[in-house]
Amino acid sequence: MGDNKMINIYDIAKMSGVSIATVSRVVNNNPKVSEKTKAKVMEAIEKSGYTPNVFAQGLGLKSMRTIGILVPSIADLYMSRAVAYIEDNLHDAGYDCILHCSGYTAAEKETHIQLLLNKKIDAIILVGSTYAGSDDETHNTDYIRRAAKDVPVFIINGLVDGDNIYCTASNDYQASYDVTTALIENGCNKILFLTDSRSYSANQKKEGYKQALSNAGLKSEDKMMIYTENSIPVVKNLLNNLKDIEFDSVFATDDAMAVGAIKYALLKGLNVPEDISIVGYNNSTLCICSEPELSSVDNKIEKVCKDTCSRLIDILKGEENVPNQSVVACSLVKRATTDF
């Protein structure tokens, strides 16, 4: 059938007149498939001459049982925690992992996805909402849909539509809305919003913040939504040098930025939370390392990773009716930087 490198699971499904899920069940020897259907799929595979790893078990070959994991940077605390949870879950299920760090540009992401695909992996997990698109990039998410023609693609904390794409995200919009509302109800009306990203997740947090202000009859001002480096000293100095901006609280989309706000309060002799309330995000170890201890949104990263790995294993087993999207509720862990 010509160049067999051009054949993928979609082609096999089309040639045999069945769904992608049925092809997966056939090659994984799922007993739910009839002999007649199995024969049609195997005939299509044999005629195509194509034997990618996703078909390995059905062709009597030994599967690599390897999952590709792609993160923009392992130095990021959220990313490193996610990778640790993913590896634990996959290793328990008998799968090995290959980790790549792509960086944040569109070209880097596409290059590293292709490098993983070249290793004949069974599936790819993209960790981080940067893969679901970003305001400051010109690329779209078509590169993910292209990769999903070869293997199942799983995205952590970003939602992307497409066949063979499975997403699990924290409900960042609702969490941000709830935190902002709680601050307002506690008397705060000048809430500074700090973010280090323009990714899908960061945008969801910003929209939740803006909607909560709007619902409370408060105006969301551009000057109160600051994009900055995710660094404790950088945020401390930033807040200390702000001109013509008054704020009585800080909501940061990462704990490190929130700790920077605590350092600023200490520098200015402000009492936390009496003079200024501070809330972080991710509920990381930084929360209990700071003084006072930091209130932070728990985005349930462990649950998100477990859900992702569970659905990945189901897909590779050829299970039916595996949902393409799952949204996990967050919760606020209250510590000493808030008094509501």
C-alpha positions in Angstrom: 0.0 0.0 0.0 2.8 2.4 -0.9 4.8 4.1 1.9 3.8 2.2 5.0 5.1 5.1 7.2 2.0 7.0 6.1 -0.4 4.4 7.5 -1.8 4.9 11.0 -4.6 3.5 13.2 -7.1 5.8 11.5 -6.3 4.2 8.1 -6.6 0.7 9.5 -10.0 1.5 11.1 -11.2 3.0 7.7 -9.9 0.0 5.7 -11.6 -2.5 7.9 -14.8 -0.5 8.4 -14.6 -0.3 12.2 -13.8 2.3 14.9 -10.4 3.1 16.2 -11.4 1.6 19.6 -12.2 -1.7 17.9 -8.8 -1.7 16.1 -7.2 -1.2 19.5 -9.3 -4.0 21.1 -8.3 -6.4 18.2 -4.6 -5.8 18.5 -4.8 -6.2 22.3 -6.6 -9.5 22.0 -9.7 -8.2 23.8 -12.2 -11.1 24.0 -15.1 -8.8 23.4 -14.3 -8.6 19.6 -16.0 -11.2 17.3 -13.8 -13.4 15.2 -15.3 -11.9 12.0 -14.4 -8.3 13.1 -10.9 -9.5 14.2 -10.4 -11.1 10.8 -11.3 -7.9 9.0 -8.9 -5.8 11.1 -6.0 -8.2 10.8 -6.5 -8.4 7.1 -6.3 -4.6 6.8 -3.1 -4.6 8.9 -1.5 -7.3 6.8 -2.4 -5.6 3.5 -1.0 -2.3 4.7 2.3 -3.8 5.7 2.4 -1.4 8.6 3.5 -2.5 12.1 3.8 0.4 14.5 4.1 -0.3 18.1 0.4 0.2 18.8 -0.2 -2.9 16.8 2.7 -4.9 18.2 0.8 -7.2 20.6 -1.9 -8.1 18.0 0.9 -9.0 15.5 2.5 -11.4 17.9 5.4 -9.0 18.6 6.6 -7.8 22.0 5.3 -4.4 22.9 7.7 -1.8 24.1 5.2 -1.0 27.0 6.7 2.5 27.0 5.0 5.9 27.5 6.5 9.2 26.4 6.2 12.0 28.9 6.7 15.6 27.7 7.1 18.6 30.0 8.3 22.1 29.1 10.7 22.1 32.1 11.4 19.6 34.8 12.8 22.5 37.0 9.2 23.7 37.5 7.9 22.2 40.8 4.4 21.5 39.4 6.0 19.6 36.5 8.4 17.6 38.6 5.6 16.5 41.0 3.4 15.5 38.1 6.2 13.4 36.5 6.8 11.7 39.8 3.1 10.8 40.2 2.9 9.6 36.5 5.9 7.4 36.8 4.7 5.8 40.0 1.3 5.0 38.4 2.8 3.7 35.1 5.5 1.6 36.7 2.9 0.0 39.0 1.1 -1.0 35.8 4.2 -2.4 34.1 5.0 0.5 31.8 8.3 2.2 31.4 8.7 6.0 30.7 10.8 8.2 28.5 11.0 11.8 29.6 11.6 14.8 27.3 11.8 18.5 28.2 10.5 20.5 25.3 10.8 24.1 26.3 7.9 26.5 25.6 8.1 27.5 22.0 5.9 25.9 19.3 8.9 24.6 17.3 10.4 22.9 20.4 7.2 21.2 21.3 6.6 19.8 17.9 10.3 18.7 17.6 10.2 16.8 20.9 6.8 15.1 20.2 8.3 13.8 17.0 11.4 12.6 18.8 9.2 10.6 21.2 7.1 9.2 18.3 10.3 8.0 16.6 10.9 5.8 19.7 7.8 3.7 19.0 6.1 4.6 22.2 2.6 3.4 23.1 1.2 6.8 24.1 2.3 10.4 24.9 1.5 12.4 28.1 1.8 16.1 27.7 2.2 17.7 31.2 1.1 21.3 31.5 -1.5 23.6 30.0 1.1 25.3 27.7 0.5 22.4 25.3 -3.1 23.4 25.0 -2.2 26.8 23.5 -1.0 30.1 24.8 -1.8 33.8 24.1 1.8 34.7 23.3 2.3 32.0 20.6 1.2 31.9 17.0 0.8 28.1 16.8 -2.4 26.3 17.5 -2.9 22.7 18.7 -2.9 21.0 15.4 0.4 19.5 16.2 -1.3 17.5 18.9 -4.0 16.2 16.6 -1.3 15.1 14.1 0.5 13.2 16.9 -2.8 11.6 17.9 -3.0 9.9 14.5 -0.1 7.7 15.5 -0.7 7.1 19.3 -3.1 8.2 22.0 -2.2 11.6 23.4 -3.0 12.6 27.0 -2.9 16.1 28.2 -2.6 17.1 31.9 -4.3 20.5 32.8 -5.4 21.5 29.4 -8.4 20.8 27.2 -7.9 20.1 23.5 -10.6 18.6 21.2 -9.7 15.8 18.7 -9.8 12.1 18.0 -7.5 10.0 20.2 -6.9 12.9 22.5 -7.7 12.6 26.2 -7.5 15.5 28.7 -7.6 15.8 32.4 -7.7 19.3 33.9 -8.1 21.0 37.3 -11.1 23.3 37.5 -8.9 26.4 37.7 -11.6 28.8 36.7 -13.9 27.8 39.6 -11.0 27.7 42.1 -9.9 31.2 41.1 -13.5 32.5 41.2 -14.0 31.0 44.7 -10.8 32.4 46.1 -11.4 35.9 44.7 -15.0 35.8 46.0 -13.8 34.7 49.5 -11.3 37.6 49.6 -14.0 40.1 48.6 -16.4 38.8 51.2 -13.6 39.2 53.8 -13.4 42.9 53.0 -10.7 42.9 50.3 -11.6 45.1 47.3 -8.1 45.8 45.8 -6.9 42.3 44.9 -3.6 42.1 43.0 -3.5 39.1 40.6 -0.1 37.8 39.8 0.7 35.3 37.0 3.8 34.0 35.2 2.0 32.4 32.2 -0.4 33.0 29.4 -1.3 29.4 29.0 -4.7 27.8 29.0 -4.6 27.2 32.8 -3.4 30.7 33.5 -6.2 32.2 31.4 -8.8 30.1 33.2 -7.5 31.5 36.5 -7.6 35.1 35.2 -11.1 34.7 33.9 -12.3 33.3 37.3 -10.7 36.2 39.0 -12.3 38.8 36.7 -15.8 37.1 36.9 -15.7 37.2 40.7 -14.9 40.9 40.7 -17.6 41.6 38.2 -20.2 39.6 40.2 -19.3 41.6 43.2 -19.7 44.9 41.4 -16.0 45.6 41.3 -14.0 46.6 38.2 -11.2 44.4 36.9 -8.3 46.7 36.0 -5.4 45.7 33.8 -2.9 47.3 36.2 -4.1 44.9 38.9 -3.3 41.9 36.8 0.5 41.6 36.6 2.5 39.2 34.5 5.8 38.5 36.2 8.6 36.0 36.6 7.8 33.1 38.9 10.5 34.0 41.4 10.4 34.8 45.1 12.9 37.7 45.0 11.6 39.1 41.7 8.1 39.3 43.1 9.3 40.8 46.3 11.1 43.6 44.5 8.3 44.0 42.0 5.8 44.7 44.7 8.2 47.0 46.6 8.6 49.1 43.5 5.0 49.3 42.3 3.9 52.9 41.8 0.4 54.3 41.9 -1.1 50.8 42.7 -2.8 50.2 46.0 -3.7 46.6 47.0 -5.0 45.0 50.2 -4.5 41.3 49.0 -2.5 39.2 46.6 -3.7 36.2 44.6 -0.8 34.5 42.8 -1.1 31.6 40.3 1.9 29.9 41.8 3.1 29.5 45.4 6.6 30.9 44.7 5.0 34.3 43.6 2.8 34.2 46.8 5.9 33.7 49.0 7.4 36.7 47.2 4.4 38.7 48.4 5.0 37.4 52.0 8.6 38.6 51.7 7.3 42.0 50.5 4.9 42.2 53.5 7.8 41.5 55.9 10.0 44.1 54.2 7.2 46.7 54.6 6.3 45.7 58.2 2.8 44.6 57.2 1.0 42.0 59.3 -0.3 39.0 57.4 -3.3 38.6 57.1 -4.4 41.6 59.2 -3.0 44.2 56.8 -2.7 42.0 53.6 -4.2 38.6 52.7 -2.1 36.3 50.4 -3.2 33.2 48.5 -1.0 31.0 46.3 -1.6 28.1 43.9 -0.6 24.5 43.7 -0.3 23.8 47.5 3.4 22.9 47.2 6.0 22.4 49.9 6.7 26.1 49.7 3.4 26.7 51.6 4.7 25.2 54.9 8.2 26.6 54.4 7.1 30.2 54.5 6.4 32.2 57.6 3.5 32.7 58.1 2.4 29.5 56.3 0.7 30.1 53.0 -2.9 29.5 52.1 -3.0 27.9 48.7 -5.3 26.3 46.1 -4.8 22.5 46.0 -5.2 21.7 42.3 -5.3 17.9 43.0 -2.3 17.2 40.8 -2.0 13.7 42.3 -5.6 12.9 41.4 -5.2 14.4 37.9 -2.2 12.2 37.2 -3.8 9.1 38.6 -6.9 9.7 36.4 -4.7 10.3 33.4 -2.8 7.1 33.8 -5.9 5.0 34.6 -7.6 6.1 31.3 -4.3 5.6 29.4 -4.1 2.0 30.5 -7.8 1.5 29.7 -7.2 2.8 26.2 -4.2 0.6 25.6 -6.2 -2.4 26.8 -8.9 -1.5 24.2 -11.6 -0.6 26.7 -14.8 1.0 25.5 -16.4 4.3 26.4 -13.3 5.9 27.9 -14.1 9.7 28.3 -12.1 12.1 26.4 -12.2 14.8 29.0 -12.2 14.9 32.8 -12.3 18.0 35.0 -11.1 17.7 38.7 -12.4 20.1 41.4 -9.8 22.1 43.3 -10.0 23.1 47.0 -8.4 25.9 49.1 -6.1 24.9 51.9 -6.4 27.6 54.5 -3.3 28.5 56.5 -2.1 31.6 58.2 -2.0 34.1 55.3 -5.8 34.4 55.2 -8.4 34.7 58.0 -11.6 33.8 56.1 
